[in-house]
Amino acid sequence: MSLSSQDALVYLMVVTAAADSSLSGLELNRIGSLVDRLPIFENYDRERLSLVAGNCVDLMGQVDDLNQVLDVA
């Protein structure tokens, strides 16, 4: 699986936010706010955020070690 730089950053934010528990709506909103403000996401399709975050959460549920998710990012 190959991720864009922006998708990889979303993965890192999701893993960090969900490391202590499941990803809450508040945390996803905060990630969305960062995507809206940070220059690296200037040309990022904001509509992809839910899909990419969901894919990351799905992958986290399939592996035994978060390092495997980070290797994808």
FIFI-908921 format. One record per residue: residue number from 1; residue in three letters; z, y, x of N, C-alpha, C, O, CB in turn. Coordinates in nm, 4 decimals. Each point is the difference from the previous one (the first is absolute). Glycine has a CB too. Layout:
<rs>
NUM ALA Z Y X Z Y X Z Y X Z Y X Z Y X
...
</rs>
This chain:
<rs>
1 MET 0.0000 -0.1175 0.0851 0.0000 0.1175 -0.0851 0.0000 0.1236 0.0896 0.0804 0.0111 0.0925 0.0422 -0.1348 -0.2789
2 SER -0.2121 0.2145 0.1581 -0.0087 0.1233 0.0772 0.0355 0.1184 -0.0901 -0.0568 0.0163 -0.1079 -0.1208 -0.1174 0.2590
3 LEU 0.2703 0.1815 -0.1063 0.0448 0.1163 -0.0761 -0.0482 0.1274 0.0672 -0.0127 0.0063 0.1222 0.2143 -0.1328 -0.2030
4 SER -0.2280 0.2276 -0.0005 -0.0267 0.1322 0.0563 0.1304 0.0536 0.0590 0.1081 -0.0519 -0.0281 -0.2964 0.0964 -0.1396
5 SER 0.1769 0.0585 0.2487 0.1204 0.0617 0.0574 0.0947 0.0469 -0.1094 0.1214 -0.0165 0.0110 -0.2538 0.0876 0.1891
6 GLN 0.0767 -0.0125 -0.3057 0.0834 0.0500 -0.1097 0.0664 -0.1153 -0.0754 0.1182 0.0077 -0.0336 -0.2689 0.1925 0.0120
7 ASP 0.0753 -0.3066 -0.0049 0.0587 -0.1154 -0.0685 0.1109 -0.0619 0.0846 0.1027 -0.0422 -0.0531 -0.3217 -0.0012 -0.0630
8 ALA 0.1984 0.0379 0.2480 0.1026 -0.0542 0.0889 0.1276 0.0839 -0.0061 0.1104 -0.0544 0.0013 -0.2903 -0.0360 0.1490
9 LEU 0.1648 0.2212 -0.1569 0.1179 0.0869 -0.0132 0.0713 -0.0231 -0.1330 0.1230 0.0004 -0.0060 -0.2350 0.1706 0.1514
10 VAL 0.0349 -0.1912 -0.2512 0.0612 -0.0324 -0.1300 0.0772 -0.1309 0.0119 0.1127 -0.0093 -0.0485 -0.2982 0.1299 -0.0758
11 TYR 0.1267 -0.2222 0.1882 0.0700 -0.1264 0.0205 0.1322 0.0231 0.0724 0.1030 -0.0539 -0.0403 -0.3230 -0.0672 0.0470
12 LEU 0.2176 0.2004 0.0996 0.1225 0.0261 0.0758 0.1051 0.0691 -0.0854 0.1185 -0.0320 0.0089 -0.2544 0.0477 0.1990
13 MET 0.0930 0.0787 -0.2905 0.0955 0.0690 -0.0874 0.0565 -0.0951 -0.1048 0.1193 0.0051 -0.0300 -0.2428 0.2101 0.0660
14 VAL 0.0393 -0.3020 -0.0920 0.0453 -0.0951 -0.1013 0.0979 -0.0999 0.0618 0.1049 -0.0274 -0.0584 -0.3233 0.0532 -0.0666
15 VAL 0.1858 -0.0799 0.2413 0.0898 -0.0954 0.0657 0.1341 0.0657 0.0301 0.1053 -0.0600 -0.0215 -0.3027 -0.0598 0.1215
16 THR 0.1934 0.2407 -0.0514 0.1240 0.0715 0.0309 0.0826 0.0241 -0.1257 0.1214 -0.0202 0.0000 -0.2350 0.1293 0.1943
17 ALA 0.0474 -0.0660 -0.3010 0.0714 0.0299 -0.1248 0.0545 -0.1266 -0.0652 0.1067 0.0031 -0.0613 -0.2536 0.1965 0.0287
18 ALA 0.0755 -0.3100 0.0450 0.0395 -0.1227 -0.0688 0.0837 -0.0934 0.0878 0.0412 -0.1064 -0.0463 -0.2480 0.1269 -0.0897
19 ALA 0.2321 0.0163 0.2590 0.0710 -0.0887 0.0921 0.1404 -0.0345 -0.0471 0.0485 -0.1101 0.0260 -0.1817 0.2076 0.1573
20 ASP 0.1990 -0.0051 -0.2519 0.1375 -0.0252 -0.0444 0.0080 -0.0552 -0.1420 0.1045 -0.0507 -0.0406 -0.0321 0.2333 0.1912
21 SER -0.1805 -0.1734 -0.2259 -0.0042 -0.0520 -0.1371 -0.1437 0.0094 -0.0485 -0.0913 0.0180 0.0806 0.3324 0.0515 -0.1275
22 SER -0.2620 -0.0813 -0.0818 -0.1347 0.0157 -0.0526 -0.0398 0.1472 0.0029 0.0853 0.0882 0.0097 -0.0551 -0.2917 -0.1559
23 LEU -0.1586 0.2287 0.1378 -0.0533 0.1362 0.0031 0.0237 0.0647 -0.1363 -0.0496 -0.0486 -0.1017 -0.1266 -0.0156 0.2746
24 SER 0.2509 0.1720 -0.1747 0.0300 0.0677 -0.1268 -0.1094 0.1007 -0.0337 -0.0787 0.0397 0.0859 0.3253 -0.0697 -0.0452
25 GLY -0.2499 0.0696 -0.1649 -0.0945 0.1025 -0.0436 0.0225 0.1315 0.0728 -0.0958 0.0699 0.0329 0.0843 -0.1800 -0.2557
26 LEU 0.1363 0.1442 0.2480 0.0322 0.1223 0.0732 -0.0586 -0.0045 0.1406 -0.0572 0.0980 0.0476 0.2678 -0.0729 -0.1817
27 GLU -0.1959 -0.1400 0.1999 -0.0543 -0.0140 0.1355 -0.1525 0.0089 -0.0014 -0.0593 0.0624 0.0881 0.2564 -0.2050 -0.0243
28 LEU -0.2595 0.0819 -0.1612 -0.1457 0.0075 -0.0099 -0.0445 0.1435 -0.0268 -0.1022 0.0440 0.0526 0.0950 -0.2810 -0.1369
29 ASN 0.0824 0.3095 0.0036 -0.0313 0.1418 -0.0240 0.0127 0.0823 0.1278 -0.0808 0.0894 0.0253 0.1606 -0.1141 -0.2613
30 ARG 0.0205 -0.0054 0.3153 0.0175 0.0719 0.1276 -0.1151 -0.0298 0.0956 -0.0492 0.0890 0.0693 0.2987 -0.0975 -0.0988
31 ILE -0.2916 -0.1174 0.0322 -0.1152 -0.0354 0.0824 -0.1224 0.0765 -0.0496 -0.0778 0.0513 0.0804 0.1743 -0.2814 -0.0337
32 GLY -0.1138 0.2379 -0.1775 -0.1111 0.0760 -0.0577 0.0051 0.1466 0.0386 -0.1036 0.0608 0.0269 0.0989 -0.2201 -0.2163
33 SER 0.1239 0.2164 0.1924 0.0153 0.1397 0.0411 -0.0411 0.0195 0.1451 -0.0627 0.1001 0.0346 0.2482 -0.0735 -0.1996
34 LEU -0.1503 -0.1220 0.2492 -0.0405 0.0078 0.1405 -0.1514 -0.0118 0.0139 -0.0617 0.0710 0.0794 0.2823 -0.1691 -0.0114
35 VAL -0.2792 0.0086 -0.1451 -0.1458 -0.0154 0.0021 -0.0671 0.1306 -0.0429 -0.1042 0.0371 0.0539 0.1270 -0.2842 -0.1035
36 ASP 0.0357 0.3151 -0.0453 -0.0563 0.1272 -0.0472 0.0126 0.1122 0.1026 -0.0811 0.0926 0.0000 0.1366 -0.1631 -0.2311
37 ARG 0.0457 0.0638 0.3193 0.0278 0.1113 0.0908 -0.0441 -0.0188 0.1438 -0.0376 0.0970 0.0658 0.2245 -0.0515 -0.2102
38 LEU -0.1834 -0.1675 0.1946 -0.0257 -0.0206 0.1425 -0.1488 0.0101 0.0328 -0.0833 -0.0560 -0.0714 0.2857 -0.0899 0.0824
39 PRO -0.2358 0.2167 0.0961 -0.1405 0.0200 0.0363 -0.0779 -0.1295 0.0240 -0.1205 -0.0036 -0.0246 0.1908 0.2177 0.1235
40 ILE -0.0051 -0.3201 -0.0518 -0.0690 -0.1257 0.0258 -0.0623 -0.0565 -0.1278 -0.0969 -0.0758 0.0063 0.2559 0.0306 0.1822
41 PHE -0.1038 0.0818 -0.3038 -0.0488 -0.0498 -0.1286 -0.0947 0.0977 -0.0696 -0.0275 -0.0145 -0.1191 0.2391 -0.1132 0.0980
42 GLU -0.2612 0.2264 0.0942 -0.0828 0.1050 -0.0595 -0.1183 -0.0554 -0.0801 -0.0279 0.0492 -0.1093 0.0949 0.0981 0.2981
43 ASN -0.1357 -0.2470 -0.1373 -0.1159 -0.0569 -0.0697 0.0310 -0.1337 -0.0653 -0.0916 -0.0735 -0.0367 -0.0545 0.1904 0.1982
44 TYR 0.2722 -0.1487 -0.1761 0.0422 -0.1285 -0.0572 -0.0157 0.0030 -0.1513 0.0362 0.0979 -0.0654 0.1262 -0.1332 0.2550
45 ASP -0.2160 -0.0716 -0.2439 -0.0143 -0.0129 -0.1452 0.1364 -0.0332 -0.0594 0.0453 -0.1141 0.0083 -0.2872 0.0376 0.0137
46 ARG 0.3064 0.1743 -0.0810 0.1367 -0.0144 -0.0532 0.0092 -0.1125 -0.1030 0.1065 -0.0586 -0.0194 -0.0693 0.3029 0.0589
47 GLU -0.1484 -0.2738 -0.1045 -0.0020 -0.1069 -0.0997 0.0248 -0.1371 0.0645 0.0378 -0.0946 -0.0691 -0.1968 0.2314 -0.0699
48 ARG 0.1382 -0.1478 0.2688 0.0203 -0.1266 0.0713 0.1472 -0.0302 0.0269 0.0355 -0.1141 0.0293 -0.2580 0.1467 0.0748
49 LEU 0.3072 0.0677 -0.1137 0.1395 -0.0163 0.0394 0.0679 -0.1163 -0.0723 0.0642 -0.0828 0.0646 -0.0560 0.3270 -0.0189
50 SER -0.0209 -0.2518 -0.1762 0.0654 -0.1081 -0.0751 -0.0550 -0.1360 0.0396 0.0758 -0.0961 0.0137 -0.0385 0.2532 -0.2038
51 LEU -0.1682 -0.1661 0.2086 -0.0631 -0.1262 0.0397 0.0479 -0.0432 0.1388 0.0384 -0.1154 0.0195 -0.2402 0.1724 -0.1595
52 VAL 0.1996 0.0346 0.2348 0.0396 -0.0318 0.1374 0.1479 -0.0351 0.0060 0.0380 -0.0973 0.0652 -0.2164 0.2503 0.0229
53 ALA 0.2617 -0.0754 -0.1550 0.1435 -0.0297 -0.0023 0.0252 -0.1353 -0.0656 0.0828 -0.0778 0.0475 -0.0305 0.3238 -0.0566
54 GLY -0.1224 -0.2736 -0.0983 0.0137 -0.1298 -0.0679 -0.0428 -0.1155 0.0879 0.0649 -0.1046 0.0013 -0.1033 0.2188 -0.2170
55 ASN -0.0709 -0.0965 0.2896 -0.0452 -0.1041 0.0925 0.1040 -0.0254 0.1078 0.0228 -0.1146 0.0390 -0.2603 0.1791 -0.0828
56 CYS 0.2998 0.0407 0.0916 0.1043 -0.0136 0.1015 0.1200 -0.0755 -0.0562 0.0524 -0.0906 0.0648 -0.1289 0.3044 0.0430
57 VAL 0.1194 -0.1773 -0.2267 0.1137 -0.0681 -0.0630 -0.0332 -0.1471 -0.0224 0.0846 -0.0864 0.0227 -0.0138 0.3013 -0.1345
58 ASP -0.1934 -0.2443 0.0674 -0.0414 -0.1395 -0.0188 0.0064 -0.0771 0.1312 0.0492 -0.1127 0.0044 -0.1977 0.1833 -0.1933
59 LEU 0.0987 -0.0093 0.2950 0.0024 -0.0653 0.1306 0.1432 -0.0231 0.0464 0.0305 -0.1045 0.0574 -0.2497 0.2112 -0.0005
60 MET 0.3067 -0.0104 -0.0813 0.1404 -0.0157 0.0381 0.0623 -0.1197 -0.0713 0.0874 -0.0665 0.0555 -0.0705 0.3140 -0.0162
61 GLY -0.0610 -0.2750 -0.1610 0.0523 -0.1140 -0.0747 -0.0553 -0.1336 0.0466 0.0541 -0.1049 -0.0348 -0.0284 0.2558 -0.1568
62 GLN -0.1325 -0.1482 0.2698 -0.0654 -0.1231 0.0446 0.0414 -0.0438 0.1398 -0.0232 -0.1147 0.0382 -0.1665 0.1764 -0.1818
63 VAL 0.2503 0.0276 0.2198 0.0337 -0.0325 0.1391 0.1509 -0.0119 0.0167 0.0776 0.0513 -0.0806 -0.2845 0.0675 0.1600
64 ASP 0.2458 -0.1870 0.0261 0.1423 -0.0186 0.0277 0.0576 0.1097 0.0875 0.1218 0.0166 0.0075 -0.1570 -0.2595 -0.0294
65 ASP -0.0518 0.3178 0.0879 0.0451 0.0961 0.0992 -0.0776 0.1303 -0.0195 -0.1231 -0.0012 -0.0021 0.1820 -0.1846 0.1662
66 LEU 0.0113 0.2972 -0.1783 -0.0665 0.1290 -0.0180 -0.0903 0.0362 0.1171 -0.0918 0.0808 -0.0149 0.2849 -0.0085 -0.1218
67 ASN -0.1679 -0.1310 0.2521 -0.0869 0.0270 0.1142 -0.1440 -0.0446 -0.0279 -0.0945 0.0576 0.0539 0.2923 -0.0836 0.0992
68 GLN -0.2142 -0.0758 -0.2369 -0.1338 -0.0440 -0.0364 -0.0714 0.1082 -0.0813 -0.1213 0.0166 0.0134 0.1992 -0.2565 -0.0116
69 VAL -0.0066 0.3116 -0.0836 -0.0582 0.1101 -0.0761 -0.0318 0.1148 0.0947 -0.1058 0.0622 -0.0104 0.2333 -0.1304 -0.1973
70 LEU -0.0378 0.0957 0.2982 -0.0228 0.1077 0.0959 -0.1178 -0.0312 0.0917 -0.0693 0.0915 0.0444 0.3128 -0.0357 -0.0532
71 ASP -0.2672 -0.1835 0.0379 -0.1151 -0.0370 0.0815 -0.1305 0.0355 -0.0697 -0.0984 0.0327 0.0663 0.2323 -0.2171 0.0354
72 VAL -0.1360 0.1785 -0.2339 -0.1186 0.0370 -0.0767 -0.0220 0.1501 0.0110 -0.1133 0.0459 0.0146 0.1492 -0.2388 -0.1742
73 ALA 0.0729 0.2692 0.1527 -0.0090 0.1454 0.0067 -0.0342 0.0420 0.1391 -0.0125 0.1194 0.0272 0.1763 -0.0954 -0.2109
</rs>
